[in-house]
Amino acid sequence: MPRTVGRLPAASLWLLSLWQVTELGRIASHYYITNDTMQTYNQLLKPTLSEIELFRVFSLSSEFRNITVREVRRLRPRARQP
């Protein structure tokens, strides 16, 4: 019978010890962010970014790849009522 610790076999605990949780991994799993996006954020996010630069970095997220932009409909001007 294999040696167990709690409910897990000892070999499984050794394999789990090879994995380490990181803050980036925790954020990615909490917000369902892909690895590609987290790599982009890790490379481009800096404490000195302006708001425009920050939005530019977020717009590079792979999660936005399949979002289409809807055409703007022009509203007809309303007739003035007397």
The 8 nearest C-alpha neighbors of each residue, nearest first, counted from 0:
[[1, 2, 3, 8, 9, 4, 10, 7],
 [2, 0, 3, 8, 9, 10, 4, 7],
 [1, 3, 9, 8, 0, 4, 10, 7],
 [4, 2, 8, 9, 7, 5, 1, 6],
 [3, 5, 7, 9, 6, 8, 2, 12],
 [4, 6, 7, 3, 8, 9, 2, 12],
 [5, 7, 4, 3, 8, 9, 11, 12],
 [8, 6, 4, 3, 5, 11, 9, 12],
 [7, 9, 3, 11, 10, 2, 4, 12],
 [8, 10, 3, 12, 11, 2, 4, 7],
 [11, 9, 13, 8, 12, 14, 7, 2],
 [12, 10, 14, 13, 8, 9, 15, 7],
 [11, 13, 15, 9, 14, 10, 16, 8],
 [12, 14, 16, 10, 11, 15, 9, 17],
 [15, 13, 11, 16, 12, 17, 10, 18],
 [16, 14, 12, 17, 13, 18, 11, 19],
 [15, 17, 13, 14, 18, 12, 19, 11],
 [18, 16, 15, 14, 19, 13, 12, 20],
 [19, 17, 16, 15, 20, 14, 13, 21],
 [20, 18, 21, 17, 16, 15, 24, 22],
 [19, 21, 24, 18, 22, 25, 23, 17],
 [22, 20, 24, 23, 25, 19, 26, 18],
 [21, 23, 25, 24, 26, 20, 27, 28],
 [24, 22, 26, 21, 25, 27, 37, 41],
 [25, 23, 27, 21, 22, 26, 28, 20],
 [24, 26, 22, 28, 23, 27, 29, 21],
 [27, 25, 29, 23, 24, 28, 30, 22],
 [28, 26, 32, 24, 30, 25, 31, 29],
 [27, 29, 31, 25, 26, 30, 24, 32],
 [28, 30, 26, 27, 31, 25, 32, 24],
 [29, 31, 27, 32, 28, 26, 25, 33],
 [32, 30, 28, 27, 29, 33, 26, 62],
 [31, 33, 27, 30, 36, 28, 34, 37],
 [34, 32, 36, 35, 37, 31, 27, 61],
 [33, 35, 37, 36, 38, 32, 27, 24],
 [36, 34, 38, 33, 37, 39, 61, 60],
 [35, 37, 39, 60, 33, 38, 34, 61],
 [36, 38, 40, 34, 39, 35, 41, 33],
 [39, 37, 41, 35, 36, 40, 34, 42],
 [40, 38, 36, 42, 37, 41, 43, 35],
 [41, 39, 37, 43, 44, 42, 38, 36],
 [40, 42, 38, 39, 43, 37, 44, 23],
 [43, 41, 39, 40, 38, 44, 45, 37],
 [42, 44, 40, 41, 39, 45, 56, 38],
 [45, 43, 40, 41, 42, 46, 56, 48],
 [44, 46, 47, 48, 43, 42, 41, 53],
 [47, 45, 48, 44, 49, 53, 43, 50],
 [46, 48, 45, 49, 44, 52, 53, 50],
 [49, 47, 52, 45, 46, 53, 50, 44],
 [48, 50, 52, 51, 53, 47, 54, 46],
 [49, 51, 53, 52, 54, 48, 55, 47],
 [50, 52, 54, 53, 49, 55, 48, 56],
 [53, 51, 55, 49, 54, 50, 48, 56],
 [52, 54, 50, 56, 55, 51, 48, 49],
 [55, 53, 57, 51, 56, 52, 58, 50],
 [54, 56, 52, 58, 53, 57, 51, 59],
 [57, 55, 53, 59, 58, 54, 52, 43],
 [58, 56, 54, 59, 55, 60, 53, 40],
 [57, 59, 55, 60, 56, 54, 63, 61],
 [58, 60, 57, 56, 61, 55, 63, 39],
 [61, 59, 36, 62, 58, 57, 63, 56],
 [60, 62, 64, 63, 36, 59, 35, 33],
 [61, 63, 60, 64, 65, 32, 33, 36],
 [64, 62, 61, 66, 65, 60, 58, 59],
 [63, 65, 61, 62, 66, 60, 59, 67],
 [66, 64, 63, 67, 62, 61, 68, 60],
 [67, 65, 63, 64, 68, 62, 69, 61],
 [68, 66, 65, 69, 64, 63, 70, 62],
 [67, 69, 70, 66, 71, 65, 63, 64],
 [70, 68, 71, 67, 72, 66, 73, 65],
 [71, 69, 72, 68, 67, 73, 74, 66],
 [70, 72, 69, 73, 68, 74, 67, 75],
 [73, 71, 74, 70, 69, 75, 68, 76],
 [72, 74, 71, 75, 76, 70, 77, 69],
 [73, 75, 72, 76, 77, 71, 78, 70],
 [74, 76, 77, 73, 78, 72, 79, 71],
 [75, 77, 74, 78, 79, 73, 80, 72],
 [78, 76, 75, 79, 74, 80, 73, 81],
 [77, 79, 80, 76, 75, 81, 74, 73],
 [80, 78, 77, 81, 76, 75, 74, 73],
 [79, 81, 78, 77, 76, 75, 74, 73],
 [80, 79, 78, 77, 76, 75, 74, 73]]
